[in-house]
């Protein structure tokens, strides 16, 4: 740090630990906390889904948006109550494409899906990405 403009011996001695802590925090951010157990409303969605209703049918029955239903299903995937392949159908090639695109991101574990969505040029919906991320997070991938 001594070679940084404006950082002399005194500042280095006084602030080095603070500078380094800040740099470490941004260079190695804390991973996103694991998803909590599904909420009560998500459990209601999962129950209807388990009865054989599609996500769209559950949305219509519960008078909720399809994106909300997929968020509930993602919670179920993260908690192990629902399998990814029950919610979305993806080929191994598509999963490889999703994995490659995510791994190529500057921050693959960022909590926002937009960079991943943009990298894939919108070929996969946010709902699909949310569910896939829930599965990979659950498996520690």
KOLTIDO-206439 format. One record per residue (C-alpha): residue number from 1; residue in one letter; chain; y, x, z. Coordinates in Angstrom, 1 decimal. Layout:
<rs>
> NUM/A/A/Y/X/Z
...
</rs>
This chain:
<rs>
> 1/X/A/0.0/0.0/0.0
> 2/X/A/2.3/3.0/0.5
> 3/X/A/2.8/3.1/-3.3
> 4/X/A/4.2/-0.4/-3.5
> 5/X/A/7.9/-0.5/-4.1
> 6/X/A/9.8/-1.3/-0.9
> 7/X/A/6.9/-0.5/1.4
> 8/X/A/7.6/2.8/3.2
> 9/X/A/5.8/4.4/6.2
> 10/X/A/7.5/2.1/8.8
> 11/X/A/6.6/-1.2/7.0
> 12/X/A/3.2/0.1/6.2
> 13/X/A/2.6/0.9/9.9
> 14/X/A/4.1/-2.3/11.1
> 15/X/A/2.8/-4.8/8.5
> 16/X/A/-0.4/-3.3/6.9
> 17/X/A/-2.8/-5.5/8.9
> 18/X/A/-0.8/-8.7/8.1
> 19/X/A/-0.5/-7.7/4.4
> 20/X/A/-4.2/-7.0/4.1
> 21/X/A/-5.2/-10.2/5.9
> 22/X/A/-3.1/-12.2/3.5
> 23/X/A/-4.5/-10.4/0.5
> 24/X/A/-8.1/-10.9/1.7
> 25/X/A/-7.4/-14.6/2.3
> 26/X/A/-6.3/-15.1/-1.4
> 27/X/A/-8.8/-12.7/-2.9
> 28/X/A/-11.8/-14.2/-1.0
> 29/X/A/-10.9/-17.8/-0.3
> 30/X/A/-13.0/-19.8/2.1
> 31/X/A/-15.6/-21.8/0.3
> 32/X/A/-15.1/-25.6/0.2
> 33/X/A/-16.6/-27.3/3.2
> 34/X/A/-20.0/-29.0/2.5
> 35/X/A/-19.8/-32.7/1.7
> 36/X/A/-20.2/-34.8/4.7
> 37/X/A/-22.9/-37.5/5.0
> 38/X/A/-22.2/-40.4/2.7
> 39/X/A/-19.7/-42.9/4.0
> 40/X/A/-20.8/-46.5/4.9
> 41/X/A/-19.3/-47.7/1.6
> 42/X/A/-21.1/-45.0/-0.3
> 43/X/A/-24.4/-46.0/1.4
> 44/X/A/-23.8/-49.6/0.2
> 45/X/A/-23.4/-48.3/-3.3
> 46/X/A/-26.5/-46.2/-3.0
> 47/X/A/-28.5/-49.2/-1.7
> 48/X/A/-27.5/-51.2/-4.8
> 49/X/A/-28.2/-48.3/-7.1
> 50/X/A/-31.7/-48.0/-5.5
> 51/X/A/-32.3/-51.7/-6.3
> 52/X/A/-32.1/-50.7/-9.9
> 53/X/A/-28.5/-51.6/-10.7
> 54/X/A/-26.6/-49.2/-13.0
> 55/X/A/-23.4/-47.5/-11.8
> 56/X/A/-21.5/-49.9/-14.0
> 57/X/A/-23.3/-52.9/-12.6
> 58/X/A/-22.7/-51.7/-9.0
> 59/X/A/-19.0/-51.3/-9.9
> 60/X/A/-18.8/-54.8/-11.2
> 61/X/A/-20.7/-56.2/-8.2
> 62/X/A/-18.6/-54.4/-5.7
> 63/X/A/-15.3/-54.9/-7.6
> 64/X/A/-14.7/-51.1/-7.6
> 65/X/A/-14.0/-48.6/-10.4
> 66/X/A/-16.8/-46.8/-12.0
> 67/X/A/-15.3/-43.5/-10.9
> 68/X/A/-15.5/-44.6/-7.3
> 69/X/A/-19.1/-45.5/-7.7
> 70/X/A/-19.8/-42.1/-9.2
> 71/X/A/-18.0/-40.5/-6.3
> 72/X/A/-20.3/-42.5/-3.9
> 73/X/A/-23.4/-41.4/-6.0
> 74/X/A/-22.1/-37.8/-5.8
> 75/X/A/-22.1/-38.1/-2.0
> 76/X/A/-25.6/-39.4/-2.2
> 77/X/A/-26.6/-36.4/-4.4
> 78/X/A/-25.0/-34.0/-2.0
> 79/X/A/-26.8/-35.6/0.9
> 80/X/A/-30.1/-35.7/-0.8
> 81/X/A/-30.4/-39.5/-1.0
> 82/X/A/-30.1/-39.6/-4.7
> 83/X/A/-31.4/-37.2/-7.4
> 84/X/A/-29.0/-35.9/-10.1
> 85/X/A/-31.3/-37.0/-12.9
> 86/X/A/-31.3/-40.6/-11.5
> 87/X/A/-27.5/-40.7/-12.1
> 88/X/A/-27.0/-38.7/-15.3
> 89/X/A/-29.2/-37.6/-18.1
> 90/X/A/-28.6/-34.0/-19.1
> 91/X/A/-30.8/-31.7/-21.2
> 92/X/A/-31.6/-28.1/-20.0
> 93/X/A/-29.2/-26.9/-22.8
> 94/X/A/-26.4/-29.1/-21.5
> 95/X/A/-27.0/-27.9/-17.9
> 96/X/A/-26.9/-24.3/-19.2
> 97/X/A/-23.6/-25.1/-21.0
> 98/X/A/-22.2/-26.6/-17.8
> 99/X/A/-23.3/-23.6/-15.7
> 100/X/A/-21.9/-21.1/-18.2
> 101/X/A/-18.6/-22.9/-18.3
> 102/X/A/-18.3/-23.1/-14.5
> 103/X/A/-19.3/-19.5/-14.0
> 104/X/A/-16.7/-18.3/-16.5
> 105/X/A/-13.9/-19.9/-14.5
> 106/X/A/-11.7/-17.6/-12.5
> 107/X/A/-12.6/-19.6/-9.4
> 108/X/A/-15.9/-21.4/-10.1
> 109/X/A/-16.1/-22.9/-6.6
> 110/X/A/-12.5/-24.3/-6.7
> 111/X/A/-12.5/-27.9/-5.3
> 112/X/A/-10.7/-29.3/-8.4
> 113/X/A/-12.8/-30.2/-11.4
> 114/X/A/-9.9/-30.0/-13.9
> 115/X/A/-10.4/-26.3/-14.9
> 116/X/A/-14.1/-27.0/-15.5
> 117/X/A/-13.3/-30.2/-17.5
> 118/X/A/-10.7/-28.3/-19.6
> 119/X/A/-13.1/-25.4/-20.2
> 120/X/A/-15.6/-27.9/-21.6
> 121/X/A/-12.8/-29.5/-23.7
> 122/X/A/-13.5/-32.9/-22.2
> 123/X/A/-17.1/-33.1/-23.6
> 124/X/A/-18.3/-34.2/-20.1
> 125/X/A/-16.7/-36.8/-18.0
> 126/X/A/-15.3/-36.1/-14.5
> 127/X/A/-18.1/-38.4/-13.2
> 128/X/A/-20.8/-36.2/-14.7
> 129/X/A/-19.1/-33.0/-13.5
> 130/X/A/-18.7/-34.4/-10.0
> 131/X/A/-22.4/-35.3/-9.8
> 132/X/A/-23.5/-31.9/-11.2
> 133/X/A/-21.3/-30.1/-8.8
> 134/X/A/-22.7/-32.1/-5.9
> 135/X/A/-26.2/-31.1/-6.9
> 136/X/A/-25.4/-27.5/-7.3
> 137/X/A/-23.5/-27.4/-4.0
> 138/X/A/-26.4/-29.0/-2.2
> 139/X/A/-28.7/-26.3/-3.7
> 140/X/A/-26.3/-23.5/-2.9
> 141/X/A/-25.8/-22.7/-6.6
</rs>
